[in-house]
Amino acid sequence: MLIAGFPAGPWGTNCYVVATGPGAECVVVDPGKDAADGVAQVIAEHRLKPVSVLVTHGHVDHMWCVAPVAGTYDATAYIHPNDRHLLANPMAGMSAETTAMLLGGKYEFAEPDKVEELGDGQTLELAGIEFLVDHTPGHTAGSVVFRTPYHDQDIAELMFSGDLLFAGSIGRTDLPGGDHPTMLRSLRDKVLPLADNIVVLPGHGEQTSIGRERATNPFLLDLIDDNAVGRVSRGL
């Protein structure tokens, strides 16, 4: 499998290009601000053809270039319905500080011509690759993660975690549409049950693994402790 990732734009948002190998169709994950040139460079270097753009959530730092990338390559964009409105109106998901910064420029956002909505537990077959969709609200109402099998004895899957889970941290919940208790439920129900040998490719920062985060991430450790206390209190 070919996976090329690079940080883009002022927020250093990780954009990923995923394919079965050189010369194949590919999927672009989270093309944020200033990501279009990086995508084009990866495509030219590996002779790829984008067919799909996957969006983990509707914040502008993750979807700024969704319409340009999807339009350039006639690709279909995939986003959860709870965040779909942000494709055309990203200001609705921004902080006041970010909105003030961006209002100084002339930016127009619109949906790509082809948009498909994602559902929890859905399996996508794109560019010869299987992606399992997990709806993980909390950072936004429509946040999702994508997991794909990785055929290596040491790695079970890759997880494109967006802003749900980072190395040593989790996504913020103080922006419009964010909710901290919901975020914790997503982490408890969708992350803690996963195998340790899943590699996490986050929306920001370095890659990590479920095992590493389960052992060291303070937010996950708190959830593990809470679960243990709950089992004891129920006499389990």
Secondary structure by P-SEA (a helix, b strand, c coil): cbbbbbbbcccbbbbbbbccccccccccccccccaaaaaaaaaaaacccccbbbbcccccccccaaaaaaaaabbbbbbccccccccccccccccaaaaaaacccbbbbbcccbbbbbccccccccccbbbbbbbccccccbbbbbbbbbcccccccccccccccccccccccccccccaaaaaaaaacccccccccbbbbccccccccaaaaaaccaaaaaaaaaaaaaaaaacc
